[in-house]
Amino acid sequence: MPAAPLVVQKFGGSSLADADRIRRVARRIARERASGSELVVVVSAMGDTTDELLGLAAAITDTPDERELDMLLATGEHQSATLVSMALHALGVAAISLSGPQAGITTDGRYGKARIASIQPDRVRRELDGGKVVIVAGFQGRAEGDDAAGADITTLGRGGSDTTAVALAARLRATRCQIFTDVRGIYTADPRIVADARQLPVIGYEEMLELAGQGAQVMQTRAVELGWVNDVVIEVLSSFEDAPGTLIKEDPLVEQRNKVRGLAHDRNVAKVTLVEVPDRPGVAAHVFGPLAEAGINVDMIVQNIGHGGATDLSFTIPRVELAKAKRILEPIARELGFRELTTDSSVAKVSIVGAGIQNAPGYAARMFGTLADAGVNIEMISTSEIRITTIIAEDALETAVRALHAAFELERPETAVAQPSAAAG
């Protein structure tokens, strides 16, 4: 008799925002269990619980201890896991809730931004073999190398429950990894901005990674990376309706599809400019090294050609990290003799993403021309093999997204690119 398929499901905070939604999620889980699947369910904190806990911490102190903050934030997922388990019990479904450490998840030990080091899912497997649905608190694990009984809890950063789900799916060799959220799947643009944004039935890992990295909120970047490396097919679905979702997987038709697959935007951006930086070896390392040590992710970097022994250096960072970055950079500016350190938190990022756009002529020109026609000024440009990104004024963001979506005709159903006939050439 073939083994029952193992499915990993993940439910986000909006899916679990109150008791009614938790009961709805439990009914969905119960239906999947009744179909014969073994189930591991990863949950996020309810609704805005994480933000509320951060607010409480901020009300106590401006500089909360990182260890204590992780201990606090992990309680949000613990609440969700126990409540979902209770809801399943009420439906007559055997279930058990586990914390991340109880599920065997260990991390590299960095508070607030830990990465999963390993998973030893013995307890999970044992509970599955006992016929239970296993509910795992996402977003957390225990520090690697610590004694299990006294190990510190560390959290995986924003969106870490997606990472937990995909990592468990890879380790348990799950048949499917389903990410349930408040939208049906991956769209060509944010449907809250573009009314005719179209849902994609399939998208490749590389394209999804770029969309997530450039601001698309549906999937977390590290989760997509894990899926790609471990060949885990990820299905993004709505937890509020029964409708087809989007599959994230290797896409054999990627070269036959339209070159631009979607748009991503990000408001969590700030631009930093160092004016008249000494133009000599080692200065860039002196600037970016301390930012890296502080865990601040530097994105786009533009350096002007030096004149008179000095140059201007501009780069972008997450807006939420701007105050920390200024504290780090101000003494460096005095030490190295910059003329001025300026910042701008009124910018945003918009990107077009699609496999092969760098190898097809005209896409950059069309993007820049479209923005010009819409009266949108470009402040910075960055590219990869499958992405073109611009920094623009935040108040022009929605205009830019709508104009680009129309210019690349992303509302139209995809058709295969015509292939040369055998007689051609």
N, C-alpha and C positions, 0 to 999 in steps of 0.2 A: 504494500500500500504506500503510495507516494506521500512524502512528508507534507504537512500543511504549509502553505506559503507564509513567510514572515514579512509583515508590513510594518514599517516605521511611519508614524504620523506625527506631525507637529502642529499645534494650535497656538496662534499668536494671542497677544493680550486683548485685542478687540473681539476675538472669538469667545473670550472668557470674562467679559467685562462685568457681568452680574450673574445672579443665580439662575435666571431664565436661560441665559446663553450657555452656562455651564451644563444645565440639563439638556439643552439641545445638542451640545457637543457629545455628551454621554450617550444620547440616543444614536447619534451617528456612529460612535465607536461600537456600540452594542450591535448595530446592523452589520458592520464589518466583521465583528467577532462571530456572529451567527452564520456568516458565509463560509466559515471554516478557517479563517486566517489566524495565525498567531499575531499578537499585536504588542508593539512597544510604542507608547504615546509620550511625546516630549511636549511640555507645556511652558509657556511664558508666564510672567506675572499678569494678574488681572488688570485690564484696562490701563489706567495711568499710574498704577501702583509704584513702578520704579521712579517715575518723576516725583511722585508724592513723597517717597522715602528720601530722595535726594533733597527735596525741599525741607524736610524735617531736619536732615543733617545740616543743611546750610543755615537753618534757624538757630542751631546750637553753636556752630563754629564756622568760620570762613575757611578753615583748613582742617577738615576732618581727617583723622588717621586712616590711612589706606586700608589697613587690615580690618579695622572696625567697620569701615564703609562697606567692604565686601561682605562681612558678616551680616550687616543690615540688609543690603540689597538682595542677598540670596534668599531672604525670608519671603520675598514676593512670589518666587517660583514654588517654594515649599507650600504656601497657601493654595496655589492653583492645583498642585499635584494632589494634595489631600482632598480638596473639594471635588475634583473630578473623580477620584477613587470612590468617595462617598456616594456621588451621584450614580456611579456604576453599580455599587452595592444595592442602592435603592431599586435598580432595575433587575436585580437578581444576577448580575454579572460579577464573577470573581475577579478582583482587581487588588493591586497593592501599589502604594506610592513609594518611590525611592528618591532620595536626594542624589545629586550628581556624584558625590563620593561613594554613596551606597551602591550606585550603578557601576562603580569601578572606573570612573573617569579621573585621571590624574593630569595635572597641568604643569607648565614650566615654573609656576609659583609667582608670576608677576601679578600683583594686585591690580584689579580694574581692567587689565588688558591681557589676561593670561591666554596662552595657546595650549591646546590639548596635546599632551605628550604621549599618552597611551590610554587604552581602554582594556580593562580586564573584566569582561561582562559575566563572570561566573554566577553572581547573584541573579542577574537578569535572566540568564539561561535557566537557572534552577526554578525561578518563579514561572517562567513560560512552560517549562516541562510539567509544572504542577497545575497547569490549566488556567493561569491567571493572565489578565491583561496587566502589563507593567507600565505604570505612569512614572515618568522620570522628570524631575525638576530640571529644566534647561538652564543654560547660561552659567554653569558652575562646575567645579571639580575640586579635588584636593591637591595641595602642592606636592609635586613629585619629590620623593626622597623622605618625606615626613613619615613618622610612625602613623599608621592608619588610625589608631585610636585617638591621637592628639593632633591630627593634621589640620592645618589651616584651610579654610574654604577660600578659593579664589574665583573671581568672576571673569567671563570671557569677553566683556565689552558689549556695546550695543549690538543687537541682532544675534547674540551668542547662542540663543536657543536653536536657530537655524543650523549653526555649526554643530551643536550637540546632536541634532537629529541626523544630519548627513554622516557624521562620524560614527554614530551607533549603527546606521544602516550599512556603512562600509564594513565595520568590524563584525557585525552579525550576519553579513552576506544576505541582506534583506532583498526580497523580490522587488519591492518598491519603497520609495521614500516620498511621502506626500506632505507638502507644506500647505496647510490651510490658513487662509488669510481673509481680509475683507474685500478682496477683488477676485475676479474669476481667473486671472492669470497674468501673463506678461503682455503689455500693450505697446503699440508703436510710440506712444507718448502718454503722459499722465492724462487720463480721461477727465480729470477735474479741470484741466486747462484746455484740452482739445476735445471738443464734443464728439468728433467723428474718429477718434483714435480707435485703432482696430486691434483686437486680440490676436496674438500669434499662437497658432496651434503647436509649433515646434520652434525652438531656438537652440543654437549650438552653445556649448560651454563657453567658448572664447568670446562670442558676442555678448552672452549674458554677463560674463565677468567684466567686460568693459562697461556695459550699461549699469551694473551694480556699482562699479568703482567710480562712475561719474555722476552718481546721485540717485539712480532708480532705487526706490525704497522697498520694492517687493521682496528682493532676496539680498542676503548678506554676502559680501565678497568672499570671505573665507569659506563659507558653506559651498559656494559654487566651485572654488578651487579644490576643495576636498572631493566634491562630486566628480570633477574632471579627472583628478589624479587616480581616483579609485573606481572610475567608470560606474558611478551610481546614477541611475536615471532618476531625476527629480521631477515630480509633478506638482505644479502650483495650482491650487484649487480654491474656490470660495467655500467658506464654512457656513455661509448663509443661504446657499441655494445649491441644488443638484444640477450642475452644468459642466460641460467639458472644460478642462483647464489647459495649461500650457506645459508641454514636456521640455525639460532641459536635458539635452543629450547630444551625443555626436550626431551631426546632421550631414548625411551623405549628399544632400542636394544643395549644400551651402553655396557652391559656385554657380548653381543654376537659378538661384533666387535673385530678387532685386538686390542691388549692392548695398543700399541703406535699409537696415531692418528696423531701426527705431531711434528715438531721441531720448536723451537723459538730461536732467537739469539738477542743479544743486544750489540752494540758497545759503548753505552753511560754508561760506567762502569769505575770506578776507585777503586783501592784497597788502603786502609789505614791500616798501621800496627803500633801499639804502642808497643815498645820494652821495656821489663822489667818493666811492670806496677806493682805497689804494689798490692800484692795478699791479699786484705782485703775487708770486706763487704762495699758496698756503692760506690766503685770506678767506676763500670760500670754505675751506675746511674749518677754519676758525669760527665761521658764522654758523654753518650747518651742523657741525659736530655737537655743540651743546643743545641745539634743538632736537636732534635725534636722541640724545641721552635723556631728554625730558619727555620723550614719547610723542613729540609733535611731528605730525606727518607733513612734510613739505611736498607740494604737488608740482605746479608749473613753475619753471625758473627761466627768466629772461635776463641776459646780461648784454648791455650795450658795448659796442666797440670802444676801447679805452682811448682817451685823449688827455695829453698832459699828465700822464701818470695816474689817472683816476678813471673810474667807470661807474655807471649806475647799475644796480642789481635789484631786480624785482622778482618776487615769488609769492605763491599763494599757500595759505594754510587754512585749516578749519576755523571758522569764525569763533567758535566756542573756545579756541585755544589762543585767541589774540592777546588777551591780557597776560597770560603766562609767557607768550613769546616776547612781548615787549619788556617784561621784567628781565628776561634772559639777554635780550639784544642791547638794551640801553647801556650797560657797562661795557659790552664788547664794542659798541660804537665809540664810546669815549676812549677805549684802549687803542683801537685801530685808527681813530681819527676820521670817521665818516663826517661829512658836512651836515647830514641830516638823516633822520629816520622818520619816514612817514608811513601811515597806515590808512587803509580804506576798507570799511566794513559794509559798504553799500554796493558791493558787486555780487555777481552770480555767475554760474558756469552753465553753458549749454553745449551739448555734444551731439554729433551724428555718429552712429555706429553701424558697421556692416562689414562683413568679411570681404576683403579684396578692394575696398574703396581706394586704397593708395595705389593700386595697380590699374585703376580705371581712370582715364583722364576726365577732368571737368568737375569733379565733385567739390573740391575746395573752392573753385571759382564760383560754382553755383551757390554754395553756402554763403560765401562772403558777399556775393552780389545780392542774394536774397536779404541778408541783414542790412546791407546798404539801402536797398529799395524800401525797407521797412523803417528806415531812419535809426537803425541801431548801430552804435559805434563799437568797434572791437578794440579792447584794450590789450589783450594777450592772446596768443595762439599756441596750441600744443597739438601734436599729432602722434599716432601710432599706426601700425599697419592697418588697423581696422577702425580707427577713430580719428575725428577732427574735433577739437575742443576750443571754444573761445570764452574769454572772460569779458562780460558786458556789465552795464549798469543793472542793478537788481530791478529797478522800476521798469526796465524794458524787457524783462525776462519773458513774460507771458506773450507779449507781441512777437518776440523772437521765436518762441516755440511754435506758435500757431503758423507763422510765416514759413518756417522751415518744414513743418509737417505738410503744408500745402505744396510747397515747392518740390518736394521729393515724392509727392503723390502717395503718401504712406497710408491714406485711407482706402486705397484701391487694393482688392485681393491680389495676392502675389501670383505671378505667372512665371513659368520657367523661361530663362533667357534662351533665345534662339541659338541653336548650335549649328556650326557650319555643316553643310551637306557634304556627302562623299565626293560629289562632283566639283565642289568648290576648290579652287587653287590647284 
